[in-house]
Amino acid sequence: MTMKKLHDLKANENDLELLVRIERATLLSGANGQNYLILNLVDPSGRLEARRWMVNDYDKEHLVPNQYIHLTKAVTSEYRGQLQLKINEYAVLTENDLTKFGFKSDDFFVKAPLDVEKHYQDFKKLVGGFENEVYRKVTLHLLKKYEKEFLRYPAAIFIHHNVHGGLFWHSYTLVKNILAIRDNYSYANIDWELLIAGAILHDLGKVVEINNIGANDYSLEGKLIGHISLGNSQVVQAAHELGFIDYENGRQNASVTLLEHLILASHGKHDFGSPVEPHTIEAVILSTFDNLDARIYRTNEEISKVNLFSWTPKLPSEDNKMFYHHFDKVKAKTKK
């Protein structure tokens, strides 16, 4: 039996051997009353959804998020154009066991497709050149405080950029998009430094909202408060520590207020979770780019899961619309 990778699997394969990490595990009950598990698996090549039927107490205890398992005799099938894996026999592994197979734990996280460390230095250089003292110092202060988490955490658990380094990737994309339109809108009354600072910090609250780098659940603060309010409180605390808020005399630098507004309005609408809606031109741009990047990522992820010339399932994040997979970037490059 040869060890396979998730990315290489095809429908109707039998007796498969794989080494995977469980990202998420959902216990459900069928019409017959029998429990079964939906498992989201990941290996160095990518992700795949799996099923474990006829679940017993041992399965419930061991098939849990962030558990490594060695699968044998697994079977693939296709359901509504999507590949699925059926788990038959498995063995539970520790992180130390991975070395026997030539892997380490970091191999089992899907990673953002960019050089995070290099572009992070670009971030700091860009922010370090800001003329506005508040935007420069608050942003650099928070980047230093949460550097490890900012560079490694996903941007979300389900919706978008749920990969190792996804939080940075998402923020980096927004900054690149902002820089790309700056010349086109040079006529407009836009504070580009405020907009860039907001793009970098708007999701920083997720380092508290998400419980760990594996992103299998939300923290208590995440569930009760949410990343937008958490991120805003981080900005306020940093501004106070840096002397931009004087609580005793009731004074707050106006730049702090503007930066808070970008974070609080970053989802654009009350219905989408924003405590306030955009009332500055920078908040309009940021919420638009934030929504666009998340939608492109989520829709592309679902399209990539189905065969060429097939339809995705209905996507809850897109008003339950289905999307058609009509173009394959890899195959198009091959033809050239």
URRAFEN-V349421 format. One record per residue. RES is the residue in three letters. BURIAL is + if it has 24 or more other ideal C-beta (glycine too) atoms within 12 Angstrom, else -. Layout:
BEGIN
res burial
RES BURIAL
RES BURIAL
END
This chain:
BEGIN
res burial
MET -
THR -
MET -
LYS +
LYS +
LEU +
HIS -
ASP -
LEU +
LYS -
ALA -
ASN -
GLU +
ASN -
ASP -
LEU +
GLU +
LEU +
LEU +
VAL +
ARG +
ILE +
GLU +
ARG +
ALA +
THR +
LEU -
LEU -
SER -
GLY -
ALA -
ASN -
GLY -
GLN -
ASN -
TYR +
LEU +
ILE +
LEU +
ASN +
LEU +
VAL +
ASP +
PRO +
SER -
GLY +
ARG +
LEU +
GLU +
ALA +
ARG +
ARG +
TRP +
MET -
VAL +
ASN -
ASP -
TYR -
ASP +
LYS -
GLU -
HIS +
LEU +
VAL +
PRO +
ASN +
GLN +
TYR +
ILE +
HIS +
LEU +
THR -
LYS -
ALA +
VAL +
THR +
SER -
GLU -
TYR -
ARG -
GLY +
GLN +
LEU +
GLN +
LEU +
LYS +
ILE +
ASN +
GLU -
TYR +
ALA +
VAL -
LEU +
THR -
GLU -
ASN -
ASP -
LEU -
THR -
LYS -
PHE +
GLY -
PHE +
LYS -
SER +
ASP -
ASP +
PHE +
PHE +
VAL +
LYS +
ALA +
PRO -
LEU -
ASP -
VAL +
GLU -
LYS -
HIS +
TYR +
GLN -
ASP -
PHE +
LYS +
LYS -
LEU +
VAL +
GLY -
GLY -
PHE +
GLU -
ASN +
GLU -
VAL +
TYR +
ARG +
LYS +
VAL +
THR +
LEU +
HIS +
LEU +
LEU +
LYS -
LYS -
TYR +
GLU -
LYS -
GLU +
PHE +
LEU +
ARG +
TYR +
PRO +
ALA +
ALA +
ILE +
PHE +
ILE +
HIS +
HIS +
ASN +
VAL +
HIS +
GLY +
GLY +
LEU +
PHE +
TRP +
HIS +
SER +
TYR +
THR +
LEU +
VAL +
LYS -
ASN +
ILE +
LEU -
ALA -
ILE -
ARG -
ASP -
ASN -
TYR -
SER -
TYR -
ALA -
ASN -
ILE +
ASP +
TRP +
GLU +
LEU +
LEU +
ILE +
ALA +
GLY +
ALA +
ILE +
LEU +
HIS +
ASP +
LEU +
GLY +
LYS +
VAL +
VAL +
GLU +
ILE +
ASN -
ASN +
ILE +
GLY +
ALA +
ASN +
ASP -
TYR -
SER -
LEU -
GLU -
GLY +
LYS -
LEU -
ILE -
GLY +
HIS +
ILE +
SER +
LEU +
GLY +
ASN +
SER +
GLN +
VAL +
VAL +
GLN +
ALA +
ALA +
HIS -
GLU -
LEU +
GLY -
PHE +
ILE +
ASP -
TYR -
GLU -
ASN -
GLY -
ARG -
GLN -
ASN +
ALA -
SER +
VAL +
THR +
LEU +
LEU +
GLU +
HIS +
LEU +
ILE +
LEU +
ALA +
SER +
HIS +
GLY +
LYS -
HIS -
ASP -
PHE -
GLY +
SER +
PRO +
VAL +
GLU -
PRO +
HIS -
THR +
ILE -
GLU +
ALA +
VAL +
ILE +
LEU +
SER +
THR +
PHE +
ASP +
ASN +
LEU -
ASP +
ALA +
ARG +
ILE +
TYR +
ARG +
THR +
ASN -
GLU +
GLU +
ILE +
SER +
LYS +
VAL +
ASN -
LEU -
PHE -
SER -
TRP -
THR +
PRO -
LYS -
LEU +
PRO -
SER +
GLU +
ASP -
ASN -
LYS -
MET -
PHE +
TYR -
HIS +
HIS -
PHE -
ASP -
LYS -
VAL -
LYS -
ALA -
LYS -
THR -
LYS -
LYS -
END
